[in-house]
């Protein structure tokens, strides 16, 4: 049982995922991080079979880091989505397929545009302005369809995300705790979606720490030369 949301705005992407981990009707953890940072401006929220999700997320993260080390710049969202989609498409045709659904979100620093991709375990990919995976699909897509519009600012995007979470909490019998991030030109930021004004807290924390707050972001690669 999982639930994940993604919403694009004027110059940012919001990514949100539940934090439950369990088997059948038993909940074993309520603080599982299901969002993996793949680069300075790229992250994905994943769900599916527990073993497959962890293995696939680590596999993708390490390949993205390897590309960064070899080429001295991170893979852009469009290229990353194509590689991830092909990896899932190849795995479904092998003896060891990955049962993983994911939302890939990123900010393209070359075009200053946000990107959001809906990808499922069959290797299907769609470029979308907003998306959901898991149980939240049944109650959140209509909410996004009603309240989402082009060029939303960050505060408006957070309000739409809160409406989706409220619908899930009211209309689905399973209780979820959510972990949310915001991706913009400055990188990946954690936001506390339960607070009354998450953006105000983010700004105050950024000023106090005089730096970005990131979620499991990989370290910058070593400056090593590639010789023939």
N, C-alpha and C positions, 0 to 999 in steps of 0.2 A: 504494500500500500504506500504509494508515494504521491506527491503533488508538487508541481513546479510551474512557475510562471515566468514569462519574459515580456517586456514592454519597451518599445523604442520611443524616443522623443526627438526633440530638435537637435540636440547635440550630446545625447547620452543613451545608455541602455540600462534598464533595471532587470535584475535576475534574482529570482526568489525560489527557494526550495525548502521542503519540509526537512525535519531533523530526526525523523523516526527510523529505527532499524529494528526489524523483528522477523518472525517466521510464523506464517499462518495467522492465528489470532493473538499471538503473544508478542508484546513489545519488549524488546531487550534493551534498547537505548533510546534516549530522547534528545541526545546532543550530537548526533552523527552529522558531520559536515558533508553534504552532497554537492558542493560547488567546488570545482577545481580550477585554480588559476593556471592558464597555459602560457601566459606571457604578460608583459606590462599592461596591455590593453585588451586582453582576451581571456575569457573564462567560459566554463560550461557547467550546466546543472544536469546531473545524470540520475537515472533511476532504472530499476530492473532487478534481475537476479543479483543478490548481494555479492557473491564471489566474482561474477562477471563485471559488475560495475567498478569494483575496486581495481581489478586487474586492468580493465580497459582504460580507466581514467589515468592510472599510472603509466601505462604504455603510451598513451597520447601525450601526456605531459613530458615524458622523457624524449620522445621523438621531436616535439616542438623545441625543447631545449637544445637537442643535438643540432637541429637546423640553425638555431640562433648562434651556437658556438661556431659552426662551420662557415656561416655566411655573415656573421657580425651584425645581423639585424633580424628582428622577429618576423615570423610568418604573418601575413595580413589575414584578416578574418575570412575573406572570400577564398583564398588559397587553402587556409586551414580547414574550412568546411568541406572543400572538395576532397582533401586528403582523408578526413575522417569518414566521409560518406563512402569513399572507395574502400577503405579499410573494413567498414561494416559490411559492405556488399560482397567483398571477398570472403569474409569470415562466414557469412550465411551459406556460402557455397562450399565450405570446408567441413571437416569432421569435428571441428571445435568452434561452433558459432558463438558470438557474443550476444546475449539477450539484454541489450542496453538501449534505452531511449534517452535522448538528450536534447537540450536546448543550448546552442552555441551563440554566445553574445560577444561582441567586440566593437572597438572603435578604430576606424581606419584613419591613422594620422596623416596619410598622404592626401586624402580627399576630405578629411574632417567630417565624416559621416558615420553614424552608428549602423551596426549590422546585427540582425537576429536571424538564426536559422533553426528550423524545426527538423530534426533528424530522428528516424526510428530505427529499430533493430533490423529491418529489412534493407536498410541502405537508402531509404527514401529521404530526399532533402527538399525543403521548401523555404524560400526567402519570405519572411513574414514581418509585418509591423508589430504584431503581438501574438503570443502563442501560449499553450499550456500542455502539460503532460500529466498522466496519472488520473487520479480521481477528481482533481479539480477541473478537468475538461468539462464535466457535466454541468457545472454551475457557473464557471468563470468566463467562458467564451462569449456568452450573451452579454455579460456585464462589460467586458472589454469592447464588444461591438457597439454598445450604447454610448460609452463614455470616452472611448479613445478618439483622438483626432490628430491630424498632422501638426507637427511643430509644437507639441506640448512642451512647456517648460518643466523643470525638474519637480517643482512642487505639485503641478497638475498630474504628472506621471505617478508620483508617490500616492496621491489621493486615489487614482484609479487602481493602483496595486492594493491599497487598503480596502477598497470596495470588494475586490476579488477575494481577499483573505476573509473578509466579513461574511461573504456568501458561503465560503467553504465551512467556516466555523458554525454558521447557523443551519445549513441545509445538509451537511454530511455528518453522519453519526460518529465518524472517527475524528478524534481531536489531534490537531497538528500544531507543532511549534515551527516557526519559520526562520530561516536564515536568508538575509537579503544583502545584495551588493549593488553598487552603482558604478558603471564604467563610463568615463568621459575622457577628455583630452589629457587630464592629469593622472589617469591611471585607474586602479580598482580601489573602491572604498567600501568598507562595511557600513551599513546603516541599520539602526535599531527601529524596525518597522512598528514595534509596539509603543514607541514614545509618541507624544502628541505632535511634536515637530521634529521628525528625524533629520531634516536638512539643517536645522539650527544646531542640533547636537553635533552633526558632522562638521560644520563650520567652526564651532567652538573647539572641538577636539583637534582639528587641523591647525588652528591658531596656537593652541596650547603646546602641541607636539612639534609645531613648525615643520611638518612633513606629512606625507600621505600615509593613510592607514590601509594596508593591503591585506588580502586574505590568501594565505599560503602562496604568495607570489614567488616564482623561482628567482634565484639570485641572478644578477647580470652575468653573462658568460665571460670567461677569461679571454683576454686579448691575445689569442694565439694565432700564429700564421699558419696557413695551409699550404704545404709545399707539394709539388707534383711528384 
